């Protein structure tokens, strides 16, 4: 069954409440709740430029160790797409000069949990949570990954991880709707824009990556002055300073990574696009390029996404899924990057329904929300849900969420660990 994926890429979005529209509800409760969940921290910087953020929390004998690098797919030049993600794999799964068999088994032996690595447009990170007694050994391994990786990088290891990444790309591309995100980026962002290509990269660029290419990529991007090390948990600043200086202090400063400026593009007119796939449902998309994480408008964009299609009782849910039952699933997401953002909504049309009619109704619902703004109740429900989510995330020290991530995002993107406080 070949069904359509119908995408509309809009030239811009007016944000209700941002310029004279209906004022948002006064959310009294969140202003009381958030300070109670504030994360206390201290920072220091080594002479080689490594920024260290420390949060002491003695409730459990564990420490989350997060190393975040100011390098992602937006930093990749033409012909080098996928390099940041490929190198994340090399750092995660391959050995270092002093640990030639890799870090995975030693971390397991130390009792590490929540260990992994990720790459996206703006960052690469490695993280693990370890027992307090294993902290020094973990910092030694993390420093070896930062400063002593290239001596262990061989052609065989490069080829192995290249194959893993390319297989990961095949798996993603072959999922239902798996090619749509590429098309979104290509239609929203002009040629040469840092956010136009996906993090996974192209097969051709990955095939062309040589050993020298990857070594030069590492030398230019992964120095301590382009990194933030966050330690949260059973740790204090004097201990952190002693251990971090011991294991990271000798790593030489590298070139400063100064990413190209990335403006928010404005399309001359909305773009309508259509793709086909072997799936049962027609999926409708509406996609906008919007301000990013550091822009004040990111907050109303988060609320707007919830109201439109993020809450359990969002407008799209009420109108299309529960109401006329012309759709089986809806979702709206604000995806903030460091310099720009994407705002998109998707509707899975119920088999047998008129996709064109659902598309028109979708546009009517969006237009009504933009024209009139959300209600006070909708804003309050969104704010309370997000505040509750932030408080819940701060219950743990590390992992994919937790206090370490809150501090790392602020320190790396906004040069301010308090950014999300």
N, C-alpha and C positions, 0 to 999 in steps of 0.2 A: 504494500500500500504506500503510494508516494503522496505525501502531504506537504503542504507549504509551510515555510517559516517566513512570516511577513514582518519585515522590520521597517520602522520609520525612524530616521535619524533627524532630530529637530535642531533648529539653529540656535535655540537658547531657551532658558526656562525662567519665567518670572516667579519669584519666591514669595508666597503670601506672607505678609507681615514684615517684609524686608524694606518696603518703601511705601508706606502710607496705606497698606491694606489692613484688614481686620487684625487688631492686636491679639497676640496669643494669650492664653489663660495664665493667671498668676499661679505659679506652682509653688505654694508655700512649703509643702512637705519636703520636696527635694532639697531646698536650701537649708533645711534643718538636718536632713539625713546625711548629705554628702560629707560635711566636715568630720562627722564621726568616723568615716572610713578613710580619712586622709592618711597617706603613706608618708611617714617621717623618713628622711634619708639624709645622707651627707655625701659629698662628692670630693674627689681630688683628682689631679691630673699628673701623670708621670712626665719627666722631662722629654720623653719621646713622643708626647702628645696623646697617649692613651687616657681617655676619660673613664673614671671609675665611679660608679654609683653604689652606695651601700645602704641597705635597709636592715636594721636589726630586729629580729622577731624570734624570741626564745621559746615559743610554744611547742616546738618540735625540734629534735636534734638533726635537722637537715638544712642544707644550703642550696638554693637555686643559683646556678652559674650560667649566665647568658652573655654571649659575645655577639654583638650586632655590628655589622659593617655597613658603611655608607657606600654601598655598591649594589646595583640591581640591573634589571634589563634596560632601564632608561639610559644607562651609561654606555650601552653597547653601540659602537659605530656600525655603519653599513657593512655587511659582510661578516659581522661578528655576533649575530644574534644567537642567543642561547648560551653564551659563554658564562654568564653569571651563574645560571642554574647548573651548567656542566661542572663548574668549579666547586659549587656547593657539594655536589656528589663526590668529587675527588677528595674534598676535605672531610667529608663525613664517613666515607667507606674505605678510603685507601690509607696507607701507612704514612708516617712521618719519618724524618731522619733518625730520630731516637726511638721511635715506636714503629718499626718497619711493617709489623703485621696489622697495624691499624689501632683505632681507639675503641672499637666496639666491644671486643672481648674484655679488655681491661676495665671498661666502664661497667659491664655486667658483673665482673668479679668484685667491683667495689660496692655493688648494690645500688647502682644508679637507676633512677626512674625518669620518665618523661624526657628521655633524651632523643634528640632529632635535629634536623636542620631544615631551613626553608629559604626560598628565594622568591622575591616578587619584583615589581617595577622599581622599588626604591631601596631595597635592603636585602642583605644575606645575613642569616643568623644561625648560630649553633647553640644548643642549650641542653642542660641536664640538671637533675636534682639529685644530690648525693648526701649520704650521711656526713655529719660534721667531721668525723675522723678521716673521711676520704677527701676532704676539701683540698688539702695541699697537693695530693697526687693529681686531682682533677685539674687544678690550676696549672700544674706542670704540663699535663697533656694538652690543655687548651692553648697554652703558650707555644707548645711545639707545633700545633696546627697553624698558629698565626705566623710564627717566625721560622719554622724549620720544615716546611712542606715540600719545597721545590726539589730538594736533594733526593727525595723518595719518589718523585713523579717520573715514571718511565712510560715509554710508548705503549707497552702492554697494559698498564693501568689506565692510561688515557683511552685506549681503544675499548677496554672493558666498560668504563663508565659512559663513554660515548654510546655504546650499544644499549646500555640500561636507559639512558635518557631518551634515545630514539624510540625504544620500545614503549616507554612511558608516553611519548608523544603519539604513537600509533594507537595506544589504548584510549587516550583522551579523544583523539580525532574520530575514532570509530564508534564512540558512544552516540546515542541519539542527540541530535542538535549539537554535536561536538565541534562543528566548524563555524558556528555562528559568532563566537567571540572574536575570531580573526576578522570577520567581515565588519563587525561593529567598530573595531579599532581602525580599520582601513577607511571606513566611511566617515568617521568622526574626526580623525586627525590627519592633517596633510602630510605629504611625503617629507621625510626628514624630521618629523616631530618625534621627540624622545619616547613618547608613549604610544607610537603607532604600531609597533610590533609586539608580539606576545612574549612572555617570559620564557616559554618553552623553546622559542626560536624556530628556525627553518632547518629542514633536513640537509639542505645543501650547505648551509653555513656550518652545521655540526660536522658534516663529512669533511669539510675543508680545514677544520681546526687542526693545526700542527702542534707539536710539542713546544716549539719555540713560541708560538702564538699564546698558548696557555701560560707559559712561564712569564712572558712579558705582561700578560693580563694581570697575573698575580702581583708582580713587582710594582705595578702602577696603581693598584687599587686597594690592597689588603694590608697596608701599613698600620701600625698602632694609632697613628694620628687620624686615621679614617674609621676608628672603631670606638665602641662604647662597651665597657664590661660592667655588667650589673650583677651584684651579689645580694641576695635577699635570704633572710632566715637566721640561723644560729651563728651569727658573725658580727663582729664589731669593727669599727674603723681602724684601730691600731693593728689588729690582726690582719685585716684586709690589706692595709698599706704595706705591712712587712712582707706578706706572701706575694702580692702582686708585683711589688718592686723586685723581689727575688727572682721571679719567673718571667716577668714581662719586661723588666727594665732594660735588659740588654738588647732587645729587638730594635733595630734602627728605624728611625722615622722614614716614611716613604713619601712619594709625591702626594700633595693634597689633591683629593678627588673633587673637582669643581664641576658638577654636572651642568650641562647646557640649560639655559633658561627654557621653560616650557609654558608657553602662553595657552590660555583657554581659547580654542578655535571657535570661530563663528562661521557657520555655513551660510552661503548666499541664499539658500532656500532649503527647505526640508528635503531629505533624500528618502525615497521609497524603494525598497529592495525586496527581492523574493529569492528564497532558496528552497530546494526540495531535498527530502530525506526519506528513508524507508522506515517511517514511524507512523503510528495510527492517528496521532493528533496533529492538527494544525496549531502551531504556536505563534502568537502575535507578540511582537516586541515594540516598545517605544523607548528610544535611547537618546540621552542628552549628554553633551560635554558641559560640565559645571565646575565651580570652584572646588579646590581640594581641601585637604585636612587642615591646613593652617589658616584658611580663610574664615572669618566670622560667620559667613553664610553656611558653613558646613553643619552647624547646629540646626537651623531651620530645615535644611535639606534632609537631615536624619529624621526629623519629626514628620516632614512631608512624606517621606518614604513609608513610614509606619502607617500614617493615616490612609494613604492611597492603597497600599497592598501589603503592609507588613504586620499589622495587628491581626489577631484572630478574628476580630470583627471589623476589618478594614472596609473601605467603601467598595473596593472591587469584590471582596468576598461577599458582602451583603447584596450587591447588585447582580453580580454575574454567576456566583456559585450557589448561594442560598436563594437569591431572588428568582430570576428567570431561568436559572439552571442551564445557561448556555455555555458555561465553562466548567471544567472539572478541577482546575487549579489556577491560582493567581499568585504573583509575588512581585514586590517592588523593592529595589535595593539601591542604596546610595553607597557607592564604592569610592571612598576617598583615597587618593594618592597624595604624595607630598606636595606636588605643585598643581595638579588638576584633579578632577574627579569625574566619575561616570554615574549617571542616574538612569536606571532602566527599570521598566516594568514588563512583565511577561504574563500572558494569558494562554492557557491550554484550552482550546475550543473543544467542547463536548462533541464526540463523533456524531454526525448527523445534523449538527447545527450549522447555520449559515455563517461562515467565517467572515464574510464581508459585513454582515449585519452586526456581528459581535465586535468587529473592528470599529465600526462607526459608533457603537455604544461605548466602547472603551474611550474613544476620543471625547465623547460628550462628558463622561465622568471626570476625565482629566481636566477638561476645559472648565467645568463647574468648580472643581477644587481650586484651580489657579485663579479663577475670577473672584470667588467668594472667600477663599481661605478655609482652614479647618475650624471646627467648633471648639469652644473652650474645653468641652469634655474629651474630645479627641486628642487635643494637645496634652491634657492632664494624663490620660491613659498612656500615651506614648512616653511622656517624661517619667512617669512612675515606673514603667516597665524598664526603661533604659537605666534609671538610677538603681533599681533592684538588680539589674544585670551587672552593673559596675561593682556594686557592693559584693555580690556573690562571687565575681571574678577575683576579688581581693582576699577571699578566704584562703587561697593557696598561694604558695610562694612563687612557683614557676610553671613550667609546662608551656602549652600553647596559649595560655592566658596567665592570670595571676599577677601579683604585684611586680614581678620582674619585668613583665611585658609592658605594663603601664609606665614604669619608669624608663624603660629602654626606648619606647616609642617617642616619649617626650624629649629625652636626651638626644636621640639621633635626629629626629625630624625638626624639632622646634628649638634645639639647644637649650631645653628647659625640662628637667624631669617632672616639674609641676604641671606640665601642659594639660594633662587629663585630670588633674586634681580638682 
